[in-house]
Each structure stands twice: as C-alpha cells, then as structure tokens.
Amino acid sequence: MEKLQYISQGFTKSEQELNIRKALDNGIKWIQVRWKNAPENEFIRLCKNSKLLCSEYQSICIINDDVQIAKDIDADGVHLGLKDTSIEISRQILGKNKIIGGTANSISDVLQRMNESCDYIGLGPLRFTSTKEQLSPILGFEGYQKIIQTLKEKSLEIPKIFAIGGVVLEDIELLQQIGIYGVAVSGQITNQPSITKEFKTVLQ
C-alpha cells in the first residue's frame, strides 16, 4: 500500500481537477477526492474525471465519504468518517477487493476501526487544519505516541495508520519513529506540488 495520499483541495471543480492533475504530474500515486459542500452533480463529475485521470497515471483513486459514487464510477475505494456509512455495509456495496479506509481520532476509534477490518486508518488531526470543518481534538505527536503505545501494551498488531491533518514534510521522520505507516497530505502538496518527490523519498 502506498504511504502517501493526496487529499484533493479546491473550491471549484476546475480548481480541484487542476490540483489533482498537478499532484499526479509530480508523482502522487494515491488520490483521495474530497470536496465538502459541493453541489452533488458537480462532485459526481469531479469523481468521474478524477478516476479517469488516475487510471491514466496508474494511480489509486478513492472517494471521500460517498460509497455509492465510489461504486458507480468503479473507484478503487472509499474513505469513511465515523458518522458515514459503516465499514461493513460499505464492504457489502463495494466488494472485498476495494480499499476502505476509516477515520479515527482516539484509541477507542482505532480499536473500533481495527474491529471493523478497514484497510487503513486515517488518524488525526496532527495539528490544526483549515481544510476541515468541525475539527476533532488535536492529537499532536504525543497523541499518536500514546495510541501506538496502548496498542503495543495490548499486544495488538499495529494497523496501517496514516497521519492526517496539517501534516508537512518535516513531520515524517518523527511520525515514522512513532510507528505511523503513512501520511495523507493536502495543503502542502496543493501549494507546492513538486514537494511530492521529497515526501516519497522520506517515506521509502
């Protein structure tokens, strides 16, 4: 599984598509299409176009929140918030070969997600991020450390956890030392697509 996800950003469909294309041009191999409060027909068109683009670049395309759209456009999977469709129902809709990721904010969320057998966990936020409305309590490095420590104390296998929420290049080394598998990045790659190569080097 890729260790770097780009979470798409942009206020309009054309902005979103431009940012996705730039990320792909710079070597991103995993896009999560996320456009909150978008008009539904526009979001569907964005998802369709993103899927085609990702196929062209041989990259993974997953859809944020919307299982039905993911199924309709045959995306590679879906990323689900804690209040979205359950992992179990999503698995029934999408089948066993699609990627299903789930958000978590606390140790109890992580244990729930492990129990639900999602393919990876997006754990965060690391720090404040303006891309998310109703931000969950900020974890910081200490929060990640505590969660990983608790899993070890319970002798549980550490799942594939992606740090999310204001993650920048300089965070990678410490996150990896803590035991975090990968990162989901939005702002820094949107603003500076060429930094993707550095992310990939550090995440080897």
matplotlib code that plots the C-alpha trace (Angstrom):
import matplotlib.pyplot as plt

x = [0.0, 1.3, 2.5, 1.5, -2.1, -3.0, -6.4, -7.7, -8.4, -10.1, -13.3, -14.5, -14.5, -11.8, -9.6, -9.9, -9.1, -6.1, -4.7, -5.3, -3.5, -0.6, -0.2, -0.3, 2.2, 4.5, 4.3, 1.4, 0.1, -2.9, -5.6, -8.5, -11.1, -12.6, -14.8, -17.0, -20.3, -20.0, -23.2, -23.8, -23.8, -20.5, -19.0, -20.0, -18.4, -15.2, -15.1, -15.6, -12.9, -10.5, -11.0, -10.1, -7.1, -5.9, -6.3, -4.2, -1.4, -1.9, -2.7, -5.3, -8.5, -10.6, -13.7, -14.2, -17.5, -19.6, -19.8, -22.5, -20.4, -17.4, -19.4, -21.0, -17.7, -15.8, -13.3, -10.6, -12.3, -13.6, -12.6, -15.2, -15.7, -17.0, -20.5, -20.6, -21.8, -20.4, -17.4, -19.5, -22.2, -19.6, -17.8, -21.1, -21.7, -18.1, -17.0, -13.9, -11.3, -11.8, -9.9, -11.9, -10.2, -11.7, -11.2, -10.2, -9.4, -8.9, -7.7, -11.3, -11.9, -8.7, -9.9, -13.3, -11.7, -9.5, -12.5, -14.3, -11.4, -10.9, -7.8, -6.2, -6.9, -6.7, -5.8, -5.8, -5.7, -2.0, -2.4, -4.9, -6.0, -8.3, -9.4, -11.7, -14.9, -15.7, -12.2, -11.8, -9.5, -5.9, -3.7, -0.2, 2.8, 2.1, -1.4, -0.1, 2.6, 0.0, -2.2, 0.6, 1.9, -1.6, -1.8, 1.6, 0.6, -2.5, -0.2, -2.1, -0.7, -0.2, -2.6, -1.7, -2.2, -2.0, -1.4, -3.7, -4.4, -1.9, 0.9, 4.1, 7.3, 9.3, 6.8, 7.5, 10.6, 9.1, 5.8, 7.7, 9.7, 6.4, 5.2, 2.8, 2.6, 2.0, 0.6, -2.4, -1.4, -3.5, -2.3, 1.4, 1.1, -1.6, 0.5, 3.8, 3.2, 6.9, 7.5, 5.8, 9.2, 10.7, 7.8, 8.2, 12.0, 11.5, 8.6, 10.6]
y = [0.0, 3.5, 5.5, 8.9, 10.0, 13.4, 14.7, 16.9, 20.6, 23.4, 25.5, 24.7, 21.7, 23.2, 24.1, 20.6, 19.0, 21.3, 20.4, 16.7, 16.8, 18.7, 16.2, 13.3, 15.1, 15.2, 11.5, 11.1, 7.5, 7.8, 10.5, 10.9, 13.0, 15.3, 18.3, 19.2, 21.0, 20.6, 20.5, 16.8, 16.7, 18.6, 16.3, 13.3, 14.8, 15.6, 12.0, 10.6, 12.8, 12.1, 8.3, 8.7, 10.8, 8.4, 5.5, 7.4, 7.9, 4.3, 5.9, 4.9, 6.9, 6.8, 8.9, 10.7, 9.7, 8.6, 4.8, 5.0, 7.3, 5.1, 2.1, 3.9, 5.1, 2.0, 3.9, 2.0, 2.6, 5.0, 6.8, 7.0, 9.3, 8.0, 9.2, 7.9, 4.6, 1.7, -0.2, -3.4, -2.0, -0.3, -3.7, -5.3, -2.5, -2.3, -5.9, -7.3, -6.0, -2.3, -0.2, 1.0, 3.5, 4.9, 8.0, 7.8, 10.4, 8.4, 5.0, 3.8, 4.8, 3.0, -0.2, 0.2, 0.5, -2.5, -4.5, -3.4, -4.6, -1.5, -1.5, 1.5, 4.1, 7.9, 9.1, 12.8, 15.6, 16.0, 19.8, 22.5, 22.4, 24.9, 22.2, 20.6, 22.0, 20.8, 19.7, 16.8, 17.3, 17.8, 14.8, 16.1, 13.8, 12.9, 11.7, 9.4, 8.1, 7.3, 5.4, 3.3, 2.6, 1.4, -0.9, -2.4, -2.8, -4.7, -6.8, -5.8, -5.7, -2.1, -1.4, 0.7, 4.2, 7.4, 10.6, 13.3, 17.0, 19.7, 17.2, 18.7, 17.2, 17.9, 15.7, 12.5, 11.3, 11.6, 10.0, 7.0, 6.7, 6.6, 3.8, 5.6, 3.8, 6.8, 10.3, 12.0, 15.4, 18.2, 21.8, 21.4, 19.4, 21.7, 24.7, 23.1, 20.0, 19.5, 18.7, 15.3, 13.8, 14.7, 13.2, 10.0, 9.9, 10.3, 7.7, 5.0]
z = [0.0, -0.9, 2.0, 0.6, -0.1, -1.6, -0.3, -3.1, -2.4, -4.3, -4.1, -7.6, -9.8, -12.1, -9.1, -7.8, -11.2, -11.7, -8.2, -8.7, -12.1, -10.7, -7.9, -10.4, -12.6, -9.6, -8.9, -6.5, -6.7, -4.5, -4.6, -2.2, -3.8, -1.2, -1.9, 1.0, 0.5, -3.3, -5.5, -5.9, -9.7, -9.7, -7.2, -9.3, -12.4, -10.4, -9.2, -12.7, -14.1, -11.3, -11.8, -15.5, -14.7, -12.0, -14.5, -17.0, -14.4, -13.0, -9.6, -6.9, -6.7, -3.6, -2.8, 0.5, 2.3, -0.7, -1.1, -3.8, -6.0, -5.4, -6.6, -9.6, -11.1, -10.1, -7.9, -6.1, -2.8, -0.3, 2.9, 5.6, 8.5, 11.8, 11.0, 7.4, 6.1, 8.2, 7.0, 7.0, 4.7, 2.5, 2.1, 1.0, -1.5, -2.9, -2.6, -0.9, -3.3, -2.9, -0.4, 2.6, 4.9, 8.1, 10.1, 13.8, 16.5, 19.6, 20.8, 21.1, 17.4, 16.4, 18.2, 16.5, 13.1, 13.7, 14.7, 11.6, 9.4, 7.4, 5.2, 6.7, 9.4, 8.9, 12.4, 13.3, 13.3, 13.9, 14.2, 13.3, 9.7, 7.9, 5.4, 7.8, 9.4, 12.9, 13.6, 16.1, 19.2, 18.0, 18.7, 18.2, 18.2, 21.8, 20.9, 18.2, 20.6, 23.3, 20.8, 19.4, 22.9, 24.0, 21.1, 21.9, 25.6, 24.4, 22.2, 19.2, 15.7, 14.6, 11.7, 8.7, 10.2, 8.1, 10.0, 8.8, 9.5, 8.8, 8.0, 6.5, 5.2, 8.4, 10.4, 8.5, 10.3, 13.8, 12.7, 11.3, 14.5, 16.5, 14.2, 11.8, 8.4, 6.1, 5.7, 4.0, 2.9, 1.4, 1.9, 1.4, -1.9, -3.2, -2.6, -3.7, -5.9, -6.6, -2.8, -3.6, -4.6, -1.2, 0.6, -1.4, -0.7, 3.1, 3.1, 1.5]

ax = plt.figure().add_subplot(projection="3d")
ax.plot(x, y, z, "-o")
ax.set_aspect("equal")
plt.show()
